[in-house]
Amino acid sequence: MTDRTPSEVLAEIMDRCVNKIKQSEMVTQEFAKQLLDNADYHFGWADRAMQAAATERVHFVTLEGMRMGLEAKKNPVDILANAKRYALEQALRYAQHPERSTSMSSNAMSQFRGVAWAEMNEYLTPF
């Protein structure tokens, strides 16, 4: 951990989650506009929007879990540990049980979710 208090670290991570959600929403909203312009072309570049959607979801779930921990008056160290544990569990779940749908886009979204959870776990590791 750093020289910051656990409460300060938790607040920083929660702020980061809010910012990542906003950034991801901007990407998906821009993609939606582009689809109206030329769907055939822009679906070819949908991976950026899919990645943003997965990132948004992971940060939303993480943020909600942290908020629930604060509302339950849990210790910030425990909240951070639970968030990291959950992120690792989810990353491993997506890696061990990849989606095998007949929909290629559903399979791709599952992969993006797994990557987003792994990135969240990596981000939380120093804390």
C-alpha angles and dihedrals in degrees: 000000000000132000089273120100119255089249091055092048091049091050090049092051092047090051089050090052091052091049093047090050091052092047092048092049090053091053094049092045091052090049091052090054091048091052090060089054099048116347096179093058099038096049084065088065097041094117092084091054091044091052090049091050091051091047091049092051095048093049091046092052091045093048092048091050091052092048091051089051091052092047089052087051093240121166112269090232090057092046091053092045091050092048091051093046092049092047091051092047091051094046090051092045092054091045096047096041109034116187114260103192129150085239112086091198091053090052090048092050089052090053091049090051091051091051091047091052091048090051091050090050091050091048092051095045097091091053 
